[in-house]
């Protein structure tokens, strides 16, 4: 998975900000029932390599990737395990909500997808689960059955 995020700061400011955020995330975890185990990060110039394992109950999900900073963008590349690929595939099959009325009228939709905060993403996942619990149950059933290899 690759995510490109534009920025309007100096490369050094963005590197410092990402390093600080990663250090805080690794130290405090995600909160709630998800724990971060064995976090690692290493910088080479303006590229950070990272790895960690997210644990929730008996489920462990390893993640590894890079965060590269250039003068205009932050590029995050991460190899997702099959379980997360299945979840993201199911989540993207749900149509996005329409843009706010002002954007609809002006046809001014942003070409860059907006990524919400962790809390916003959790709230969206909860809403999806409330609106279509059968779809969520089917995704989990496929994970448990090992169909998402």
N, C-alpha and C positions, 0 to 999 in steps of 0.2 A: 504494500500500500504506500502510495506517495501522496503527501499533502504539501502544497506550496502556499506559503503565507507571505504576502508582500509586507514590507516595513518601510518606515521613513526615518530611520535613525542611522547612526554610524554603525559599521560592522562591529566595532569594539563594544558599543553600548548594548547591542543585541546579544552578543556572545556573553557579556557579563550578566545580562538579565536572564538568559536561558540557563547559565551555570547556576545562578542563585536559585531559580525556580526548581531546577533538578535537585539541587542539594536539599532544599526544603521538602520537596516531595519525597525524596529517599529517606529523610529523617523522620517525617511525620506520617507518611503513608497517605492513603486516599480517604481515610476516615471510614466510619461505618464498619461493614463486615469484610472489607477487602484489605488484606495486608500485603505489603511489598516485602519480598524476601530476596536476599542476595543481590542488592542493587549495585551496579558498577557503571562508571562513566569515565571516559578518557578523551581528552582534547588533543587534537593534532591540528595546529593552526586554528582555523575557524570551523572545524568539523568535530562534533562530539559523537563518539561511539557510545552506545549504552546497552545495558542488558539488565533484566530483572525478572522476577517471577511474581505474578499476582496470585494470591491465595485467598480463596473464599470457601471456608469449610473444608471439604475433602477435595475440592477442585483446585488444581495448580495450573496456571497458564504462563509459560515462559514467553518473554518478549525481548527482542533485540533489534537494533537498528542504528541509524545515524541521524544527526541533525546538522545540516550544513548551512552556514550563514554566508551570504554574499552581500554585495552593496545594496541590493534591492529586495531580496527574498530570503526566507527561511524555508529550507526544503527538508521535510521529515520523511525518512524512508524506514519502513518497518515491515519485516516478514511476519505476517499474522498466522497463528496456528489455525488449523482447520476449524476448530470450534468457534473462534471469533469470525472467521470468514463466513461461516454459515449464518451467524447472527447478523453480521453486516449485510449479507445478501438478503436475508429476510427483512431487515429493517429498511433497506433501500427499495424494496418492492412496495412499500407503503407510500402512497402519493404524498408529496410535500404539500403543506397548507398553502393556500393562495397568498400572494404578497399582500401587504396592507393596501387598502383602497387607493391611497394616493399613488402608490407605485403602479397599480393596475391601470389607473386613468392615464398616467403619463407614459406607460410602457417602459418604465425605468427600472428594470430588474437587473441586479448586479450579476455580471458574468462569473464572479468568484463566489463559490459557495461559502456561506457563513458558518463558522464552527462555534458552537455555543460553549459556555463554561461547563465544567464537570457537572455542576448542579443542574444546569439547563438540560444537559444530555440525560441525566438520571431522571429528571421530571418527564422528559419526552418518552423515555423507555417505560416509565410507570404508566403514562397515558396510553401508550400502545398496548401494554399488557391489560389495562382496564377495558379498552375498546375492543380488543380482539384476543382474548386469552387463549382461544383455540389455536391461533397461529403461533403464539409463543410456546404453547405446550407442544405443538408439532416440532418446532425447532429444537426444543430441549429433548424431545423423544428421539430425534435423529442424532443428536450429539451422543446420547446415552447408547444408542444402538450402534454407533460408530459409522454411520452412513456418510459423515462429512469428511472423509479422508482426504 
